[in-house]
Amino acid sequence: MKKRHEEWYKLTGETKPVAANTLAPPIRMLDLPGFQEMEDKLWLYTPTRGVFTPELDSRINDLSMRTFGIVENDTLFNLPDGYSQLPAWSDERIEIEDLFYDHEDQYDTADATDDEAVDSLLVLGLDFRDGKGQPLRCTKLFCRQAEAAAKGILGKMPDRTVAGLESWTKKLEREAREHMNKKRTG
C-alpha cells in the first residue's frame, strides 16, 4: 500500500506534504497514553467482518474522548428528522444533501487510505506512524477526530507536554531494561 502511494506521488508530480509547523515536531500518537495499548489490542484482536467487540468499541471511544474530547460519531453529519420522508426532488432534501456534502468535504481523511490519512494528519501536526514509518493500525479509528481537533472544527488537540513526558518515560524505562539486561549477562 505504501509503495503504491509513493508511486502515485511520482506519477502525478505531486510532492509529499510537509508538516506545516516546522518549529515543533508533530505529536507522536504512540507517545500519548493509551495508544500503544490500543495498537497492541488491534494486533491481537482483529475484527471479524469489520466489526469490533462492544468492549473494544468502548475502549476506542474512551481513548478518543480522553485524547480529543470527541468520539467519531460527533464528527458525523446528523440528518434532520423527517429527511427520509422528503421526496428526492424537493428543494429541502437537496439543501440538506448539500449541507451533508459540505460537512464531509471538511474531512480530507474520510475516504483516504491509511497512508494518505497519515500524510494529511502529519501536515496538521499529528504523527500516526509507528517506529518503522508505517501507519498505525488505529489510524482509521481516530483520523476523523484527530482532523477535526487539528482543524479546530470540534474537540481539542492532545497536550504536547503529555506526549513529551510519555516519550521521555518510555525512553527511561527502555534504558533501565537495557542496563539491567547488561548487568545480568555481563
C-alpha positions, 0 to 999 in steps of 0.5 A: 500500500505504501509503495503504491502511494509513493508511486502515485506521488511520482506519477502525478508530480505531486510532492509529499506534504510537509508538516506545516509547523516546522518549529515543533515536531508533530505529536507522536500518537504512540507517545500519548497514553493509551495508544500503544495499548490500543495498537497492541489490542488491534494486533491481537484482536482483529475484527471479524467482518469489520466489526469490533467487540462492544468492549473494544468499541468502548475502549476506542471511544474512551481513548478518543474522548480522553485524547480529543474530547470527541468520539467519531460519531460527533464528527458525523453529519446528523440528518434532520428528522423527517429527511427520509420522508422528503421526496428526492426532488424537493428543494429541502432534501437537496439543501440538506444533501448539500449541507451533508456534502459540505460537512464531509468535504471538511474531512480530507481523511474520510475516504483516504487510505491509511497512508494518505490519512497519515500524510494529511494528519502529519501536515496538521501536526499529528504523527500516526506512524509507528517506529518503522514509518508505517501507519498505525493500525488505529489510524482509521479509528481516530483520523476523523477526530484527530482532523477535526481537533487539528482543524479546530472544527470540534474537540481539542488537540492532545497536550504536547507536554503529555506526549513529551513526558510519555516519550521521555518515560518510555525512553527511561524505562527502555534504558533501565531494561537495557542496563539491567539486561547488561548487568545480568549477562555481563 
